[in-house]
Amino acid sequence: MADRLEFQKILEDILGSRNVYFQPPSSVKLRYPAIVYSRSVIDNLTADDRVYKQDVGYEVVVIEYDPDSQVVFDISKLPKCRHTSHFVEDNLYHDVFKIYY
């Protein structure tokens, strides 16, 4: 949990606001620009039939009005980050990343 909260703070610092949402329910009204993220995978490293390290992967979506947002480029520079897709919906630009933290 503490690691996720640290990750949340990193995303808030990059965005420059608190519009960072972890797995928000549909009842939450998002404020833009925003970052929405959710846990997508847990990779276990094993030895001697035991898990000795876990890496948590998150799907991170940057949602912006600006197609050239600096936030997208700043997120893309995070360690263990990979840009996976880009799309436009409701006149908002969405950039999707997979990030291990």
N, C-alpha and C positions, 0 to 999 in steps of 0.2 A: 504494500500500500504506500509506504513512504517513497519508494522509487517512482510510482505513478504520480504522486504529488510533486515530486521534483521535476518530472517530465512536464507536468501541467505548468509549472512555474516557468520553465524554459520556453514553452509555447506562448505563454502570456507575455513574456519579455520580448519575444520576436514580433508578436502581433502588436504590442504596444497598448493592449487593453485586456480586460478580463473576459472578453467574448470568446472564451475557449471552453468547449463543452465536451464532457466525457459521457459517451453513450446517452445522449439526452432523450427523454421520452418524447413522444409526438406532441404532448401538451405544452412543451417548452417552446416559447416564441424566440427564435434566434435573432440576434442583432448583428448586423453586418458592418464591416468585414468580420469574419468569424473563422474559427478553427473548430472542427468537430472531429473527435477521435474515438476509437474503440479498440479494445484488445482483439487481435485477429488470430494470434497463434502463440503457443509456448513451445519452444524448441528445447528438448532435454539432451544434454550431453551425458553419456553414461560410461562407466567403467566398473568392472567386477559386478555387473548386474545392479548397479546403484546409480542414481542420478547425482552427479556432482556439480552440475551447473545448469541453470535455466536461463534462457534468453526469451524475453517477452517481446513479441512483435505487435505493433499498433498500426492500424490503418488511420492515416491522418488526412483530412480533407480541408484544404484552404478554400474558403468561399469569399469571393471579392467582387466588387463592381469594376475594378481596374484590371484589364487583361494583362498589363505589364507590371503587376504588383511586385514590389521588392520583397514582400513577405514570402512569396513563392520561392524566390532565389535564396533567401536566407534559410528557409526550411530545408531546401535541397542541399545545403552545405553541412547539415548535421551529420555526425558520424553514423554509420550503418543505415543510411537513408537511400531509398531508391524511388524515383518518380515513376509511377505506374500508369497514370492516365490523366487526361485533361478533357473536360467537356463544359458546355454552356447549357444552363437550364434556368428558365425564368429571368433571363438577362443577367445572370450571375455566373461568374467564371469559377469553375471548380477544378482544383489540381489535387490529385490523389497521390499519396506517398505511402510506402511501407517503411516503417522505422523500428529498429530494434533498440530498446532502452533497458 
